[in-house]
């Protein structure tokens, strides 16, 4: 991507996570490796998507829709955990 490098995206992810930490609990994964895997995957997809859809506004709309979907999924999962008593309010 033109103005966003892998390193700057990783830093942004870490900054966002510092404000709203993810509870990795006792999952057997290295947190930094997971961040790098996600960032690499997103950047690779962006390169393909950019070639397929040159209109930046259309790409942004797809990204916003995907973000909304992930936020909704996260909220539902959180509600289910609260309902099951597995997470404190």
Buried (B, 14 or more C-beta within 10 A) or exposed (E): EEEEEEEEBBEEBEEEEEEEEEEEEEEEEEEEEEBBEEBEEBBEEBEEBEEEEEEEEEBEEEEEEEEEEEEEEEEEEEEEEEEEEEEEE
